[in-house]
Amino acid sequence: QVRLVESGGGLVQTGGSLRLSCTSSGTIFSRNPMAWYRQAPGSQRELVAGISSGGTTTYADSVKGRFTISRDNAKNTVYLQMNSLKPEDTAVYYCTTGPGAHYPDYWGQGTQVTVSS
């Protein structure tokens, strides 16, 4: 059974940084595309960033230049480095895996990121 466990969320001031981590189990991690989604109160979940098994990345326009997704296949872990955080980045962030970034089959439990102004 695929299991995704996120960590690293928290409260940070505007302009600050956080790094989210997601550890995967129950699957051959190196073969799987991984992605981060987020959901703010009253909003739909949106794709933040994705990374293919080969390391190709994709980002939402709103986070380009500020967020970086990466993966460590030896640790079965995907990361989301978030810099220059803004209040509008406040959301629950979810780690996902599936056939592609836009096709998540499995979701983690989510981690809260709150950016204060």
Residue pairs with C-beta under 8 A, 6 or more apart in sequence:
1 26
2 24
2 25
2 26
2 27
2 97
2 105
2 106
3 24
3 25
3 26
4 22
4 23
4 24
4 95
4 96
4 97
4 106
4 107
4 108
4 109
5 22
5 23
5 25
5 95
5 108
5 109
6 20
6 21
6 22
6 93
6 94
6 95
6 108
6 109
6 110
6 111
7 20
7 21
7 22
7 23
7 111
8 18
8 19
8 20
8 21
8 111
9 18
9 20
9 93
9 111
9 112
9 113
10 18
10 112
10 113
10 114
11 114
11 115
11 116
12 18
12 85
12 113
12 114
12 115
12 116
13 115
13 116
14 85
14 86
14 87
14 115
14 116
14 117
15 84
15 85
16 85
16 115
17 81
17 82
17 83
17 84
17 85
18 82
18 85
18 113
19 79
19 80
19 81
19 82
20 36
20 79
20 80
20 82
20 93
20 95
20 111
20 113
21 77
21 78
21 79
22 34
22 36
22 77
22 78
22 79
22 80
22 95
22 108
23 75
23 76
23 77
24 32
24 34
24 76
24 77
24 78
24 95
24 97
25 76
27 97
29 73
29 76
30 53
30 73
31 53
32 53
32 97
32 98
33 50
33 51
33 52
33 53
33 97
33 98
33 99
33 100
33 101
34 50
34 51
34 69
34 71
34 78
34 95
34 96
34 97
34 101
35 47
35 48
35 49
35 50
35 51
35 69
35 95
35 96
35 97
35 98
35 101
35 104
36 47
36 48
36 49
36 50
36 69
36 78
36 80
36 93
36 94
36 95
36 96
37 45
37 46
37 47
37 48
37 93
37 94
37 96
37 104
37 107
38 45
38 46
38 48
38 89
38 91
38 92
38 93
38 94
38 113
39 45
39 46
39 91
39 92
39 94
39 110
40 88
40 90
40 91
40 92
43 91
45 94
46 60
47 58
47 60
47 101
47 102
48 59
48 60
48 63
48 67
48 80
48 93
49 57
49 58
49 59
49 60
49 63
49 67
49 68
49 69
49 80
49 101
50 57
50 58
50 69
50 100
50 101
50 102
51 57
51 58
51 69
51 70
51 71
51 78
51 101
52 100
52 101
55 71
57 68
57 69
58 101
59 67
59 69
62 88
63 82
63 89
66 82
66 83
66 84
66 85
67 80
67 81
67 82
67 83
68 79
68 80
68 81
68 83
69 78
69 79
69 80
69 81
70 78
70 79
70 81
71 77
71 78
71 79
72 78
72 79
78 95
80 93
82 89
82 113
85 113
85 115
86 115
87 115
87 116
87 117
88 115
89 113
89 115
90 113
90 114
90 115
91 112
91 113
92 110
92 111
92 112
92 113
93 110
93 111
93 112
93 113
94 107
94 108
94 109
94 110
95 107
95 108
96 104
96 105
96 106
96 107
96 108
97 104
97 105
97 106
98 104
98 105
98 106
99 105
